[in-house]
Amino acid sequence: MKRGTVSAIINLVEPSEQLTPLTTARPVGMLPFGGRYRLLDFPLSSAVNAGIQNVMVTTPRSGRSVSDHLRSGRDWGLDTVGGGLFMYPYNDLNLIAPEKKQSLIHHYYDNTILFLKRSHSDYSVVMSTRNVGNIDLKALIRYHEERDNPVTTVYKSVDPASLTPKNTILQLTDKGMATAVVPTAKAKLSKGAKKGAKNMDIYLMSTVDLIEILQDANRRGDIISLEELMKQAVMQHNANAFEYTGFHANVHDLKSYFQANMAILEEANFRALFYSSRRIYTKVKNEIPTFFAEGSQFRASLCGTGGYIEGQVDHSVIFRNVLINRGSQIKDAVIMQGTRIGAGTKIENVIIDKNAVIGPNLVLKGTPDNPLVISKGQHIFRQAEVVTSE
Amino acid sequence: MNNEMLGIILAGGQGTRLGKLTKGTAKPAVPFGGRYRIIDFTLSNCANSGVDSVGVITQYQPLELNAHIGNGASWGLDNLHGGVTVLQPYSSSEGEKFFEGTAHAIYQNIEYIDQQNPKYLLVLSGDHIYKMDYDAMLSYHKAKKASLTVGVIPVSKEEAKRFGMMNTDETDRIIEFEEKPEHPKSDKASMGIYIFNWPTLRDYLMKSYATDKSLEDFGKNVIPSYLAHNESVYAYAFKGYWRDVGTIQSLWQANMEFLSPHNRLNIGDQNWRIYSKAEVLPPMFLTETSQVNNSMIVDSCYVAGEVDHSILSQRVSVGMGSRVVDSMVMPGATIGKNVVIDHALIGEEAVIGDDAIVQGSADEIAVVGYNEVVGVEKP
């Protein structure tokens, strides 16, 4: 593919309420995932693996954590000539003062239009970050080029029983075209349907068409999200529907976030996501090797570097720089970077955010459907401080 | 460009005493400690000491080393005023610039050094494991108004027989140099680390190579010549952890020391980090059947067997029923099922077939070379 043919917009303005407290101080796209990644790394890696060099990242607020992670884009090969990474912060309309909002009518999409015009690309792909996967965007572009519809969208075929009301699905015609993107609850799934087309929130179209969609929205004075515009585009035009067949997990609430992490502990999923010919890139860190002490037991689990493991860990995702003291028992847990677990503490079905300190001889217990969540930087030293999830 | 002190890392040696491990690569590129290569320690010391112009002189099998160093970004050495330059021998109207000894290597790269125009030249080896502040050594060099400062490390009488020994007066001025003495008079062994006043060294080298070409090696020729001409040569005592990893035995030993949480190297010290070219790889995966004790493991390892008091580097896999004990396994090695690896160094991308045994001992470490295949039956 010729250099500069495709540009990408990765949209971090996504619903985050169901993921609090993990999303109190970060957008969904910055959620740590899989031992060393952020959700944003997956669409970003897909883009660069397809040779895309013009990438726009829109963030709801200041995007401090996003800039910290991406910096110049070097770790994704995006600090390059004729392209690179473009950050657009403060896109969350709920945070905008009414006066400011007034002035944004007819101008809300100006930055995006400017980015697209300057990219001189033929095609643009719009992606979200709450769908973990490793998609071959080159194949998506070929699929699009071979068909007539102006928009191509992407789905993962799943067992309808696995869909929750919060998931969105593509309404497909007999010929496999998408006519709408709707929440499962509102979808007209025929009773005996064996497959549901789970929406991946990926939209591909010509850059000219996307600019037109945005200019139209500006003219109408529509201040709705980019994602809404994409869904409208699918409805207006009927879209090609591309089936993605790799590992996929949708993260929309605490349970689905927890399950997505547990899912990659299955070796087949882990390999499909991380060991295809398309690598997942992330910010490079210089951690030391992880040390497993005498008497430690670390099984069926993932671990980042920089860790110090003395206790027992089973079926868990342990991020970088985690300290697990002697005699502790950890099972079905997601423990993010920099967290320390005291000696003799028992943990099961728990998500622990970054840099938390959990004292010795405590019991932290959630359920698979309702994992207990410990917030970023929280220090817990007494059992009474463990707030079980309501 | 005018940098006060330019660092030169001598990374051209073949490292013949590392046998199979350096058959296809330069010694400084040999993996160490799970996620490093030997030269990372020296490069990181430069970066941490604020020596941000560094020339790396290569000669023997440089490709892996070149790929590792790249533009120096991994060490923050891709800066605006210097950075890392990999120096390969090249040809000129005077002939080809291959070199024989350490001082000759500097002479052959005099054009690069002149380009940088430093006041002081810091000469380093690329094959030592240590953390050292070269800026502190430079302050000492200036305070002593020295022409040459030699980094020294205390060694026992027995060890002294393997080193160049510096005999000093009460002000630490070096009055005598003895190469591998039978009866050492001091405990100050040269670490092969020097700070020279560049204009002075330049004069010595130019004169020598215009006449008898005698200044081939720093230890053997330059230091004695400096002493004979009454230059002020001082010893700078380094008290930290320092290991020369020039032999199979010492490389294995230093790796085993690295494993200890109490190792004096203090690899986890955030104020003096050791950087390396970090490949972005998935996290390590330890399966249901793994049993890991007293060991260090890094990204992209896959462990289904037992690992005891060993280091696994990136992308190493250990199959079910296998046992890796007192060993260091280099990146990309694949260890099959029911394998025994004991007291061994396993080279990069080596393949150890099912049921194979690689058995060494504390006195004789077993070595499997790069890409070597052990115990896989040919179809």
Boltz contact constraints between the chains, C-beta under 6 A:
constraints:
  - contact:
      token1: [A, 35]
      token2: [B, 283]
      max_distance: 6.0
  - contact:
      token1: [A, 36]
      token2: [B, 283]
      max_distance: 6.0
  - contact:
      token1: [A, 274]
      token2: [B, 282]
      max_distance: 6.0
  - contact:
      token1: [A, 281]
      token2: [B, 280]
      max_distance: 6.0
  - contact:
      token1: [A, 282]
      token2: [B, 280]
      max_distance: 6.0
  - contact:
      token1: [A, 284]
      token2: [B, 278]
      max_distance: 6.0
  - contact:
      token1: [A, 286]
      token2: [B, 273]
      max_distance: 6.0
  - contact:
      token1: [A, 286]
      token2: [B, 275]
      max_distance: 6.0
  - contact:
      token1: [A, 288]
      token2: [B, 267]
      max_distance: 6.0
  - contact:
      token1: [A, 288]
      token2: [B, 268]
      max_distance: 6.0
  - contact:
      token1: [A, 289]
      token2: [B, 34]
      max_distance: 6.0
  - contact:
      token1: [A, 289]
      token2: [B, 35]
      max_distance: 6.0
  - contact:
      token1: [A, 289]
      token2: [B, 296]
      max_distance: 6.0
  - contact:
      token1: [A, 289]
      token2: [B, 298]
      max_distance: 6.0
  - contact:
      token1: [A, 290]
      token2: [B, 297]
      max_distance: 6.0
  - contact:
      token1: [A, 291]
      token2: [B, 296]
      max_distance: 6.0
  - contact:
      token1: [A, 292]
      token2: [B, 292]
      max_distance: 6.0
  - contact:
      token1: [A, 292]
      token2: [B, 295]
      max_distance: 6.0
  - contact:
      token1: [A, 294]
      token2: [B, 293]
      max_distance: 6.0
  - contact:
      token1: [A, 294]
      token2: [B, 294]
      max_distance: 6.0
  - contact:
      token1: [A, 298]
      token2: [B, 286]
      max_distance: 6.0
  - contact:
      token1: [A, 298]
      token2: [B, 292]
      max_distance: 6.0
  - contact:
      token1: [A, 299]
      token2: [B, 288]
      max_distance: 6.0
  - contact:
      token1: [A, 300]
      token2: [B, 288]
      max_distance: 6.0
  - contact:
      token1: [A, 301]
      token2: [B, 286]
      max_distance: 6.0
  - contact:
      token1: [A, 302]
      token2: [B, 283]
      max_distance: 6.0
  - contact:
      token1: [A, 302]
      token2: [B, 285]
      max_distance: 6.0
  - contact:
      token1: [A, 303]
      token2: [B, 283]
      max_distance: 6.0
  - contact:
      token1: [A, 303]
      token2: [B, 284]
      max_distance: 6.0
  - contact:
      token1: [A, 304]
      token2: [B, 283]
      max_distance: 6.0
  - contact:
      token1: [A, 305]
      token2: [B, 298]
      max_distance: 6.0
  - contact:
      token1: [A, 305]
      token2: [B, 299]
      max_distance: 6.0
